């Protein structure tokens, strides 16, 4: 009987060590500089259709096969205004490798967005938000950024401005 307990205890200890090793390996492979994925991660991206600031129709479906970063922002949102120059740098760095950046402006009317973009030009397409876009993406706070892979799946999203977030490392994985 004692022999069975000791071999049972040994198996239990070996199983525990194995589980701890697997957990440690999983955590070691995770990007420590990236926050946990947001609520949209893992789902297919909802449709996004709207008018750009310059009046052109923009449809997310037109970018299938490309990696897309959608940034929901507003002119009245200070963290958004702080983040936009970084989003512009990301666009410039990765646009030739297949990244598409879409800004979705959450102001109630187009006028403040047009005025803002005249004095703060952004090199990527900006779309006016509609109720459908807001509902489809479940935007609860600004800024919100959503990264979509080449298959149309949301692979990362964040509902905040985080100056420590390394979008480049994240985007590199999917290009």
Residue, then its C-alpha position, 0 to 999 in steps of 0.5 A: x500500500x505504501x508503494x502505491x502511495x509513493x508511486x502515486x505521489x511521484x506521478x502527481x509530482x511529475x504531472x505537476x512539474x510538467x504542467x508548470x513547465x508548459x505554463x512557463x513555456x506558454x508565458x515565455x513565448x508571449x509578448x510581454x510588451x503587449x496587453x491581453x487581447x481585447x473583446x473582439x479578438x478571435x472573431x471575424x471582422x464585422x463589415x465596415x462601409x463608409x464615406x471617407x473624408x474626401x467623399x470616396x466610398x470605403x469598404x473593408x471587404x476591398x482590403x481582403x488579403x491585406x492586414x488592416x489596422x482600424x483606429x477609432x478616434x475623435x477630434x475631442x479625444x486627447x488620447x486619440x490626438x496623442x496616438x494619431x501621429x504614432x498611427x501615421x508612422x506605422x502607416x508610413x513604415x508598413x504601407x509598402x508591405x501590405x498594411x492598410x490603416x483606416x481611421x474612423x472618426x467618431x465626431x458627430x458631424x464631418x466639419x470638426x474632422x475636416x478642420x482637424x485634418x487640415x491642420x493635422x494631415x494624416x497619410x491614411x484614409x479616414x472614414x466618418x463613423x456611423x451607428x452601424x460601424x460603432x455597433x458592429x465593432x462594439x466601440x466603448x471608448x476612444x481610442x480603440x484600435x483593431x488589427x485584422x489579419x489577411x483572412x479578415x479575422x481580428x487578431x488584436x484590439x485595444x481600447x486605450x492609448x498605450x504609448x508603450x504598445x509596440x504595434x510594429x512587433x504585432x503587425x510584423x507577425x501578420x504581414 
